[in-house]
Amino acid sequence: MTPAGEGEWRRLDRRTSLVTAAVLCGVAAGAGVPVTAGLAGSRPLWQALAWVLAGAFLLIGGGTTAEHVRLRHTRYRIGADQVELHSGLLLLKRRSLARERIRSVDLTANPLQRVLGLVKVRIGTGESTGGGESTLELEFVTRTEGERLRRELLTRAFAPEAVPGHDGTLAVLDPRWIRYAPVSFVTGLLAGAAAGAVMQVSEWFGVQSEVIDWIGDRFQDVSLPWMIVDLALLATLAGAVGSLGLWVEMWWNHRLEREPGGTLRVRRGLFSTRSVTLEEERLRGVELVEPLGVRLAGAARVDAVASGLAEDDEKHTDLKTLLPAAPRAVAARIAAEVLREPVTPFSVPLTPHPRAARARRLRWALSAVLLPAAVLALLGALLTPVLLYVAAGWTLVLSPLAVALALDAYRSLGHALGGAHLVTRSGTARRATVALQRSGIIGWTVKQSYFQRRAGILTLTATTAAGERAYDVLDADASEGLAFAAEAVPGLLTPFLETAETAATAATVESAGTPETAEPARTVEAPGTAEARSTEG
């Protein structure tokens, strides 16, 4: 497609129809195999094939024709002030985005699209408006056109000044990082998916009972508990192999770069390539994420805390990842370079939380184990003694694990101020340490339940316009936590705090019997009495 001048209407690439035809061929083949196998059981094979092939041709031909019609009635234009997209035949859709509000232009291409030289362009404003009204998607244009759109739409008249030593390539994939793939939660998910796939496919072909019998024959000399353990190990092995393959597909050729004009760009992918661009002016911090298995291996990944990354779109939650799981020291160094800081904020010693926070976590963990055990014991007393043994085994096995996780969750708690950033950490199965720009905090929410008030602790929530919108400092000491919030963003909590000196002065003036001549004291809530307070700036 020949590039047109600025402001002229352009069409999507004609080869988009080939992509649709190929996808429909795959759908027809995937659905045709089990359908043919099912029909062949009740009629001749040639007749079953004839019905399936007729349906496949109808699906492929009709879908490709519809896509061709869509292409002829879809056009877009890059104007001086707006990006416009017109589509539809019977139901016309005209959408536009103001260029000044565009914050991201992402390019993706799967293997078929790469062969054809096409990419999908996703233009976003980063606003959570719902219904996809904050994004425009062009499916598909040539890679050259996609790169041109990315550069043109993200060019700003005033770019931030470059900082020496921080431009260019910030991180390149180290193939040795693949060792962290099998210890992620993906391994367990893929293990379950592999076991479910075997049973589902065998059911399609009507041989599920034969598969179960074959597995039983392999383990006929093994006791039931050991058979379960062996099958779990086999499924885990399959999940580990799958996680390795998924890691290679997602992160191969990963490169994190800072481009002229004040943007960060992440490129990655082996078969399906993806290019994500983020304006630095939208960056409000970074997050060091350490899932349990990855943390035990001494690694962490780096996520961006920024607006403009489709936080409300579950299909694009991976757009915020700047660095895959890497050695923690490497991840901390890359985080510092992303923030343009000489020293990583994650090196600041964190303030530990009071013992009341540990007691709360122990109570929650033990309640999660003992309450179901009590239900099982009650049912066992009423119905069958077998449930009593189940309740006893449940308690003996899970209680130590719950206590260990609760203590780890307590040790993970912490907060501090690291220069221009607020640092807070929490979590055990997924421990996250957030370095949030103090200038990006627009409000504080102070929460204190009845039990927290008795224990002298509270939860602070820093609200911001980026990332998850809210980041918690869980179960901090009441007086220390409020002082921490007041210091993090000076003046934001001042109207809601009463210092001990002010209270003492007011009490002294009132006891002297001269309230009419004294300066009125502010009536605000003392630490530990606020149910909930928030302020927006």
HELIX and SHEET records of a PDB file:
HELIX    1   1 THR A   16  LEU A   39  1                                  24    
HELIX    2   2 LEU A   45  ARG A   72  1                                  28    
HELIX    3   3 ARG A   99  ARG A  101  5                                   3    
HELIX    4   4 PRO A  111  LEU A  116  1                                   6    
HELIX    5   5 ARG A  143  LEU A  154  1                                  12    
HELIX    6   6 PRO A  175  TYR A  180  5                                   6    
HELIX    7   7 PHE A  185  TRP A  204  1                                  20    
HELIX    8   8 GLN A  208  ARG A  218  1                                  11    
HELIX    9   9 LEU A  224  TRP A  251  1                                  28    
HELIX   10  10 GLU A  280  ARG A  282  5                                   3    
HELIX   11  11 LEU A  292  LEU A  296  1                                   5    
HELIX   12  12 GLU A  314  LYS A  320  5                                   7    
HELIX   13  13 ARG A  328  VAL A  338  1                                  11    
HELIX   14  14 PRO A  345  SER A  347  5                                   3    
HELIX   15  15 ARG A  355  LEU A  382  1                                  28    
HELIX   16  16 VAL A  386  SER A  412  1                                  27    
HELIX   17  17 ARG A  438  GLY A  440  5                                   3    
HELIX   18  18 TYR A  450  ALA A  455  1                                   6    
HELIX   19  19 ALA A  478  ALA A  488  1                                  11    
HELIX   20  20 THR A  494  PHE A  496  5                                   3    
HELIX   21  21 ALA A  500  SER A  511  1                                  12    
SHEET    1   A 4 ARG A  10  ARG A  11  0                                        
SHEET    2   A 4 ARG A  75  ILE A  78 -1                                        
SHEET    3   A 4 GLN A  82  SER A  87 -1                                        
SHEET    4   A 4 LYS A  93  ALA A  98 -1                                        
SHEET    1   B 7 THR A 135  THR A 142  0                                        
SHEET    2   B 7 LEU A 118  GLY A 124 -1                                        
SHEET    3   B 7 SER A 104  ALA A 109 -1                                        
SHEET    4   B 7 THR A 273  GLU A 279 -1                                        
SHEET    5   B 7 THR A 263  ARG A 268 -1                                        
SHEET    6   B 7 ARG A 255  GLU A 259 -1                                        
SHEET    7   B 7 GLY A 168  VAL A 172 -1                                        
SHEET    1   C 6 THR A 321  PRO A 327  0                                        
SHEET    2   C 6 ALA A 299  ALA A 306 -1                                        
SHEET    3   C 6 LEU A 283  PRO A 291 -1                                        
SHEET    4   C 6 ARG A 430  GLN A 437 -1                                        
SHEET    5   C 6 HIS A 421  SER A 426 -1                                        
SHEET    6   C 6 GLY A 414  GLY A 418 -1                                        
SHEET    1   D 4 ALA A 470  ASP A 477  0                                        
SHEET    2   D 4 ILE A 457  THR A 464 -1                                        
SHEET    3   D 4 ILE A 441  LYS A 447 -1                                        
SHEET    4   D 4 ALA A 532  SER A 534 -1                                        
END                                                                             
